[in-house]
Amino acid sequence: MNTKTMIICAIFAAVLCVFSVMTIPIGPVPISMGIFGIMLTASILGAKKGSIAVIIYIFLGAIGLPVFSGFKGGIQVLAGPTGGYIWSYIFMAIIIGLLTEKLATKPILAMVQIFGACILGTAVCYFFGTVQFMLVQNMGLIKSLSLCVFPFVAFDLLKAAVCGYLAYTIRKALLKANLL
């Protein structure tokens, strides 16, 4: 890994730290911009660099830095009810990154491609996060989905749409500046 790659991964890990603490508490699972940060990071950096940035972010939170939603940190967050969402960020980054590494040549198609990859990545996040929530809270599927997924679908669709535009634009600029 060269110095430029290490720096770009560290910068995006920092971006994830900033986005993840932006939350609106609405119940046991807050509305978080963390998923948007993962979408953006993976869409811009691709699977390898994106997942490295996510692993750095999770490591920082695991050692106790308050980088998770609500300014929380520590291994107890990763083992708690919402920890599955955080762990799933790694898989989310890999999926989104793989699906967006080669973008369509037409801007609108590229943005739609990013949007679709973000939706698929979010579904993976919902799956792993909800499974851990169910296990830790000893709660059934329907109740868990009503607390952890259904209230967030509209917000996450909006995040994916915004990410489609922003990731395409930022990625294009970074490629032009030879930073990716």
N, C-alpha and C positions, 0 to 999 in steps of 0.2 A: 504494500500500500504506500503510495507516495504522499508527500507532505500536503499537496493540494487536496487529495482525497480525504486525508485525516482532518484537515481544516473544515472542509465543506460538511463532513459528517458531524463534527463538533458544533458547527454553526446551526445545523438543522436539529441537533439534539437540544440546543438552547432554545430554538424556536418551539420545539415540543414542550419544553418546560414552561414557557410563557403561555402557550395556548391551553395547556392542560389545567392550569390554575384558574382559568376563566370559566366560571361555572354559575349556574342559576340553580340553587337548591329547590327541588320540587318534591322530594320524597327520599326514599332510600338510595335512589340512583339520581344524581343531579344531571341537568343539561350541561354538557361539557363541550368545550371547543377542542378537547384533546383529539377526538376522532377527526375533526377537520385538520388538525396539525398532522396527523398520520396520513390522511388522504393527500395533503399537499406535499409532504416529505417524500412519500413513496412515488407519487406521480412525477415529481421533479427529478429525484435521484435514481429511481429504478429500484429493483429488488435488493441488490447487494448493499449499496450505499444506504438506501432507505432503511433496511433492517438493521444495519450497523448503528445508524443514528437512533433508532428506536431502542436497541439494546443498551446503548449508552444512557438514554433517558431513563429506562427502567432500572438500570444499575444505580443511577444517582438517587432515584426514589427509594430503592431497596436499602441503601446505606443510611437513609434517614433524612435526606434533603427534602424539604417540603415542595415537591414538584408535582404531586398528584392532585387531583381535584380537591378543592377546599383547603389548599396549602397543607396537605397531609404528606407524610413520608414514612418509610419503614416497612419492614417485611410483613408486619401485621396487616398492612393495607393490601398487600399482594395475596395474603392468605384469607382475607376477609370476604364479605359478600360481593363486593364489586371488583375484587382482584382479578377475576377471570376476564373482565373487559380489558384490563391493563395487559395481562399476559397475551391476550389475543392480538394486541397491536403488532406483535412480531409477525404473526401469520397474515394479518391484514396488510402490512407493509410488503411482504413477499408477494402476495397475490396481486395487489394493486401495481406494484413495481414491475412484475413480470408482464402484466397485461398492458402496461403503458411504456415499456422500454422502446418499442418500435411504434411510433404514432403514425396515423394516417397522414398523408401529405396535405390534404385539404384541412384548413383550420377548424371548420365546423365539425367535420368527421372526427378530428383529433380530440376536440372538446367532448363530443358525445362518447368517444372511446374512453376518455378519462372518467366521465360521469358513470358509465357502465361499470368500469373497474372499481370505482369507489363504492357503488351499490353492492357489488359482490363482496368486496372487502368488509363492508359494514355488516352484511349478513353473517359472515364468519365471526365477526366481533360479537354480534348478538348471540350467536350459538354458544361460543365458549363462555362468554360472560354470564349468560342466563343459566347454563349448566352449573357453573360454580355458585352462582347466587342460590339456585335451588338446593344444592347440597349443603351449603353453609347455613342457610336459613330454614332448611327442612320444610320447603314449600313446594306445592304442586306446580305443574307446568303452566296452567292457565293463569293462576294468580301471579306467578313470576313474570310471565309475558305481559300481563296487564300493568305491572309495576316497572318492568325493565326494558320493554321493547315498544309496545304500542304508543306510549306518550312521546316517543322520540323519532318515530318514522318520518313525520313531516319535516322536522328540523334537520334530520340527517339527509333527506332528499335535497333540501335547500343547500346544505353544506356541500353535497356532492356536485350540485349544479354550479355553485360559486367556484368550487375547486377546479371544475372543468375549464373555466375561463382563466382563472389565476394561474393554475399550474402550467397551462399551455403558454401563457404570456411570459411567465417568469422563466420557464425552461428555455424558451426560445431566446430570451435575453442572455441567460447564462451560457448557452451554447455559442451564441454570437461572440460573447466576451471570452470564450475558451476557458470557462470556469467549471465545466462539467466534463 
